[in-house]
Structure formats: structure tokens, C-alpha cells
Amino acid sequence: MTAPNRLRLLPWLGQEGKPCYLSTDDGEGYMSRLADNIEAMQLGTAAELLEHASETLDGEEVGPEDLRRLAQELTGALRHVLRVASSRGHLLAVSKPQRP
């Protein structure tokens, strides 16, 4: 998945909340597969949370605490999805052939 000599933004944060990167030519290596699996779980969780949010907002009796918790969960899921999109967007831009 990672182009040679390119860094891949990983779907988790390192010490002190700093981004983690993977440098490898092996897109099928253990760390690449681990990152792929975690990204898939994060995207799946976001999809499930979106469905839950739609159901919650359609409900008639939603209290402020429920909305606050929902907003916190959606914020976390969106943060993960943006990290995945950023990582994959960078990979697409790197691997896209240049037109003459």
C-alpha cells in the first residue's frame, strides 16, 4: 500500500498525541496489515455510529446528556475517518502517475 520511500500516516496516535508514520516498501507487512485492519474497524464503527445518530435524532425524547454523548462519539469517529481519508488521499496522490 505504501509507495517506496514514502511514509504512511497510521490510524493511531503516538506519544503525546503526535501522529505515527510507517516507512516500508512492503504494503503486505505486519504493520501495514494491522493499520489496514484498524482503519477498516474505524470506518465500520463510524458507519454504525452514524446509523445510531440518525435513530437517536429521529426519537422524540432525546435529552441534552444523550445529545452531548452522541456529539462526543461522533467527534471521535469523525477524527478517525479524517485520519484515514488523509492517509489514503496521500497514498493516492503519491501513487497516481504524472501526466506529461
C-alpha positions as a printed Julia matrix, in Angstrom:
100×3 Matrix{Float64}:
   0.0    0.0     0.0
   2.85   2.38    0.73
   4.9    3.61   -2.22
   8.66   3.08   -1.88
  10.36   5.65    0.34
   7.01   7.14    1.4
   5.58   7.5     4.87
   2.13   6.19    5.69
   0.09   8.02    8.31
  -1.05   5.36   10.75
  -4.58   5.29   12.2
  -3.43   5.86   15.78
  -1.56   8.5    17.71
   1.83   8.1    19.35
   3.26   9.54   22.49
   1.97  12.95   23.46
  -0.78  12.67   20.82
   1.63  13.02   17.91
   0.98  11.33   14.53
   2.63   7.98   13.83
   4.07   7.09   10.44
   5.2    3.85    8.85
   8.09   3.7     6.42
   8.11   0.47    4.43
   8.25  -0.84    0.89
   6.15  -3.84    1.94
   2.45  -2.99    1.76
   1.67  -6.54    2.88
   3.86  -6.48    6.0
   2.52  -6.95    9.52
   2.29  -3.23   10.37
   0.63  -2.38    7.04
  -1.97  -5.11    7.55
  -2.52  -4.01   11.14
  -3.08  -0.42   10.02
  -5.45  -1.61    7.26
  -7.47  -3.64    9.78
  -7.67  -0.8    12.28
  -8.75   1.63    9.54
 -11.48  -0.82    8.47
 -12.7   -1.1    12.07
 -12.69   2.68   12.49
 -14.7    3.16    9.3
 -17.14   0.43   10.32
 -17.6    1.98   13.74
 -18.25   5.38   12.14
 -20.92   3.86    9.87
 -22.62   2.19   12.84
 -22.45   5.4    14.86
 -23.97   7.38   12.0
 -26.9    4.96   11.91
 -27.27   5.25   15.7
 -27.15   9.05   15.46
 -29.9    9.08   12.83
 -32.1    6.88   15.0
 -31.4    8.96   18.1
 -32.17  12.25   16.37
 -35.4   10.81   14.95
 -36.53   9.99   18.5
 -38.9   12.37   20.22
 -37.42  12.22   23.69
 -33.73  12.96   23.45
 -32.2   14.66   26.45
 -29.28  17.05   26.5
 -26.96  14.43   28.06
 -27.8   11.97   25.27
 -27.06  14.61   22.65
 -23.81  15.57   24.36
 -22.63  11.93   24.48
 -23.67  11.44   20.85
 -21.76  14.57   19.79
 -18.65  13.34   21.61
 -18.84   9.92   19.95
 -19.43  11.48   16.51
 -16.49  13.83   17.02
 -14.19  10.9    17.81
 -15.44   8.89   14.83
 -15.04  11.87   12.51
 -11.47  12.39   13.75
 -10.68   8.75   12.84
 -12.36   8.98    9.44
 -10.45  12.16    8.58
  -7.16  10.49    9.54
  -7.99   7.51    7.28
  -9.02   9.85    4.44
  -5.86  11.9     4.85
  -3.67   8.81    4.83
  -5.39   7.24    1.85
  -5.57  10.53   -0.03
  -1.84  10.98    0.4
  -1.24   7.43   -0.83
  -3.43   8.03   -3.88
  -1.62  11.26   -4.71
   1.76   9.56   -4.36
   0.87   6.52   -6.46
  -1.01   8.42   -9.18
   1.05   8.57  -12.38
   2.08  12.04  -13.51
   0.67  13.17  -16.86
   3.12  14.66  -19.34
